[in-house]
Amino acid sequence: MTAPAGAAAGRGRRVVLWRHGRTAWNAEGRFQGQLDVELDEEGRAQAERAGRLLASLAPTMLVSSDLRRAVDTASALARHVDLPVQVDADLRETYAGKWQGLTGVEIAARFPAEHARWTAGDPQLRVGGGESRQEVAARIERVVRRVATSLPEGGLAVLTSHGGAARLGIARLIGLPVERWTALGVLSNAAWSLLAESASGWVLVEHNAGTLPVPVRTEEG
């Protein structure tokens, strides 16, 4: 990509993909998929802290997965920017079929062959008989492109989604080959990545931001 990231971020439309705050199942290492698990106390605190930081970016649109953990995270930002939270089910996490609700250890024990393919990054594996990585990446890409078309020049949309889905969507949008999708680092709970539009496509300006234990204050205002 030839355009400098800073220039792309200054001129074009921008999209933040924000992972929801922690749930009890996150803490237990359970595969949530599309089960509607709510934030735990730590997750609500994470969302509030991250929401204050993201508010400083002056977003012009908020869109969230329809699952509670995402909507409640998005709402923590909405309180600071006076914007409605639009809901889009395409921002949901991977539908993981029989794996949903199980821990990683349980999945490896019950479905060893499939688990091995998943950990190897197989983009075509239907996780637990549900969605494949390619299918999830495609629907996240659709949301981002759909939202971007409705943004004004220089506008910023914050899309509240889920760790696995957001990661796959980012990898596809920046043009990583499918066999390298899992080389992109995992998003921490309530962390986000910033994508900016450029003449040559989407630029990953920032990844897994907001993971420091306290907010960073700068002199730029």
Order of alpha helices (4+ residues) and beta strands (2+ residues): alpha-beta-alpha-alpha-beta-alpha-beta-alpha-alpha-alpha-beta-alpha-beta-beta
